[in-house]
Amino acid sequence: MIETPYLLFLGDAPDQLAAKVAQGIKDWRPENAVGQYRMTGCKADVGLTDMTLAEARDAGAKTLVIGVANRGGVISQSWKDVLISALEMGFDLASGLHNLLRDEDDLVAAAQSHGRTLHDVRVPSVNYPIANGVKRSGKRVLAVGTDCSVGKMYTALALDAAMRERGMKSTFRATGQTGILITGDGVPLDAVIADFMAGSIEYLCPDNDDDHWDIIEGQGSLFHVSFSGVTMALIHGGQPDALILSHEPSRAHMRGLPDYQLPSLETLRDTALPLARVSNPACQVVGISVNTQHMSEDEALTYLAAVEKRMGLPAVDPFRQGAERLADALAAL
């Protein structure tokens, strides 16, 4: 088990979105985070108290969590002095990067020397099966996005909270490092060997009560040429009964791909739904989740109303407004 509370390491994150792991923990498990550590040049801020390692240790922090999700998931050499110092001062380290802590000889040596633990969250712990497509009992919902990092995980967590509040049977199923760090369990989907990705989601969302909803954390985007594969695994392995379209309207281009534009919500709907109906012919699109964090309240309400009128589906910002209307749509199925 990863010991809490955490000190969230933002390092030298180049922008706010690069610190999405830390932001997710702060927003959904604030009781587990005592502060943030930012290096010189860091352009992200998750709104916690800036602390030195000594201050965080005195505040009770047990684990330094790497809260940065950079392209390629690498441990930067510029971070090493801080990470090694943290081990020397009695912190454990936790990371969801592809570049594993356990593969860094200097970190391993420091951990062993000081009796500390390295937690690599993005390591599959199960020998997952190959997907078989057999229909499973229970219900499932998946958020699919016009791009990466548009709010699919926030949609799922907010929807789970809304459904539990009204007494519906619901389980958030984490499929990425942030979700796993928030909930303590899940499948690190993008670290699973490709042949077993869809099978890992079948494993994650087994047979359940007929009125139970698995809320599957979305990943990637069908339209993102770098990360579309994980989305396909979720769509076919998840066999969703419902899809929620997720969008962030301020993007000038796809995340990390300046030559690619975001698709319209209509294009997302018309692409994702036929693919979902391969494994579940009854799948429906039930709502739209819009990340309006870069809009004022009035701008957000105007935009959501226009989307709802255009698409004929409930359109909400589930983090800003709550996900009750999305829960209503699921309850009606």
N, C-alpha and C positions, 0 to 999 in steps of 0.2 A: 504494500500500500504506500502511496505517496503521502508523506506527512504534510499536514497543513498547520498553520497558515503559510501562504506563499509570499515571496517577494517577486514581483513580475519584472522580468528583465526585458527592456525595450531596446537595449543596445544602441545602435546607430541607425535605427529604422528610418528609411528615406521619406516615408509619408505615413499618414494615419492608417491606411489600409494594410500596410505591412505589419502593423501591430495587432492584427485582428484576433490572434490567439489571446493576447493579454486583454484586449477589449472585451472579448467574449466571457472570459473568466470574471472580469470586474463587473460586467453587466448582469451575469446570471448566478454567480457565486461570490458576491461581494464580501461575505463573511470569511472567505478563504484567502483574501488578499490584504496584506497590511500596508503595502506601498509599491512604488515602481522605482526601477533603477534605469536612468537614462545616461548614456555616454555623450560626450561632446559631439555636437552635430546632429543629434537625434531630432527628428521632425515630427515625432508622434508623442501624444500625451493622452493617457486613458483616464485622466482626472483623479488619480490617486496621489498621495503625498510622495514627493521625491525623497528617497532615502539613500544613504550610504549603506554598505554592507553592515557596518557596525551598528548603525541606527536600526536597521531592520532586525538584526539579531537581538538587540535589546528590546525591540517591540514584540518579539516572540516568533519571528519567521523561522520556519524549519527547512523550507525548500526554495531554491532559486529556480523559477520556471522560465525557460526561454519563451517569451511571449511574441516572438517575431516569426512570421511565415514568409521568408524571402523566396525569390524565384530559384527553384532548384533545391531548396531546403538544405542549405549548407551552413556549417558552423564557421563563422568568419574568424580568421586569425586575429583580427582586431579585438575580438571578444575574450580571447584566451586568458589574458591577465586577470580579468574580472572573474571568470569562471574558476580559475585555479585558486584565486584568493578566497572565493566563496567556500570552496572545499576546505581550504586551510582553516577557515573561521568556523567550520562546523555545519555548513549547509549541505544538504543533498542537492543534486541537480536533476531537473526533469526537462525533457525536450520532446517535441513532436516532429522534429526535422527528419528528412530522409538521411542526412549525414548523422550517423549515430554517435552518441556520446561514447559508447563502448568501443568504438573504432578509433578513438583519438588517444594515442598512447600516453600523452602527457596528462590528460584528464583521468585516465584509468590509474596512472601511477599516483596522482595526487589523492584520488578517492581511496585507494588502498592504503596509502600512507597515513591518512587521517580518519580511516574507518567510516567513510561516507558512502552513500549509495547513488549510482547513476541510473535514472529511470528513462528508458527509451520507450515512449508511448507508441511510436509508429512502427511497431514490430508485431506482425501477426503471431498470435499465441495458440492458434488452432490449425489443424490440418483440414482446411475447408474442402467440401466436396465440389465436384463439377455440377453446375445447375442442371436440374432435370425438368423444370417447368411444370411439375405436378401441382395442381391447384391446392392451395392451403386454406384452411378455415380461418375465420377472423377477417378483419378489414385493414387496409393499408392506404396511407396517403403519402405522397411525395411531392416536394416542391422542385420544380425545374426552372432554370433561369435563362434569361437572355444573355447572361455573361457569368463569369466566376465572381464570387465575393459580392453578390448583390443582396444578400440577406436571407438565403435559404435556411441556414441554421437558426437564425433568429425567428423566422417564420415558424419553424417546427417547434422550438422551445416555447414560443408565445402561444401557439395552438395547443400544445400539451397542457400548459398552465390553465388556459381557458376551459378546456374540456374537463380537466380534473376538478376545477372550481364548480362546474355544474353537475358533477357526479358521473360523468361518462368514463368508461374504461379506456385508458390511454397509456401508452408507453412511448417515450422518446427513444429512438434507436440511433445512437451516435455512429457515424461512419468516417469521422475525421479526427485529427488530433485535438482540436479545440473541444469538440463535443465529448470526447473521451476524458479530457482533463476536467470538464465540467461535471460529468455524470459518473466517472470512474469505470465505465465499461463501454464496449462497442467494438466495431471492426475498423481498423485503419485501412480503408479500402484501397487507397492509391499505393499501398505497399504490398498488396496481395498480388501474387502471380496472375497474369492476365486470364489464363484459362479457368481460374477459380474465383474470379471477382463476383460474377453473378451468383455462384454457389455460396459465397460467403454471405450474401444478402439473404438468400433463402435460409441459411443457417441462423442469421440474426433475427429473422422474422418468421418463426415457425408457426405451426397450427396454434390457434387460440380460440377463445370464446367468440361466438358469432357476432356479438356486439362490442368486441374489443377492437380498438384502433391502434395499430402500430404507426407512429409518426416517424417516417424515415428521413434522416438528415440528408439533404441534397448535396451534391458535389459537382463541380465543373459546370459545363454547358454543352449542349449538343452543337452549338455554333462556335465553340472555342477550339481551334485546331490543335491546341496543345493538350487539352484535358477532356475531350469529348468522350473518351473511352470509359471513364468512371461513371459518367452520366448514363451511358447505355447499360452498364452493369446494374445500376440501380433501377432503371426502368424495367428491364427484363427479370432480374432476380427478385425485385420487390413486388412484382405483379400488382401494382397499385390499383385500388378501386377508384381513387380520386387523384387528380393532379391539381396543384396550385401553381400558377404562373408567377414568377418572381422577376422584378425589374428594378433597376436603379436609373432614373431618367437623366441624371446629370452627366453621364459618361459621354466623352467625345469619341471614344473608340473602345474596342474590346480590351480588357485588362492585359497589359503587356504586349498588345498587338496593334500598333498604331495604323496598320494598313487594313484593318478589319473593322467594319462598323457593326453595331448591335442590330439584331433583327427586330422587327416589330413584334408586339405581343401576339398579333394575328398569325404571324409566321411561326412563332414559337408554338402556339396552340396547334396549328395545322401540321406541324412537324412532329411534335412530341406525342400527340394523342394517337395517331396511327401506330407509332412504334410501341406505345404502351398496350395497345389492343392486340398486339402479337401474343403477349402472355396473359392478358386479361381483356377479353373482348367487351366486357361491361364497363371498362374504365371511362370516367367522365372528368372533364375539367370543371371544377366547382368554384374557383375564385382566383383573385389576383392579389398578390402581395407586392406593395411598392415601397421601396426604401426612400423616404422623403427627408432624410437627415439634412440635406443641403437646401431645403426649402423652408420658408417661413410657414407658420400655421395656416394662414390664408392661402398661400400658394399651394400648399399640400392639399388642402380641402378642395380647391378648385381643380387641381390636376386629377385627384382621385374621382371626383364627380364626373369629369369628362371621360376618363377611362371606363368607368362603370357604365355610362350611357353608351359608349362606343362598343364595348365588349358584351354588354348584357349579363355581367357577372358582378358579384360583390367585390369591390376594390378597396383595400384598406392598407394602412401601414400598421402591421400587428404589434410592433414594438412601441410605436408612438400612441396608438389608439386602442390597442388590445385586439385579440383575435376572435372575439365573440361571434362576429358575423361569419367568419370562416368555419367556426365550430357549428353554427346554425346550418351551414350548407352541408356539412358532413352528417349531422344528425338527420337531415332530410333524405339522405340516400337510403 
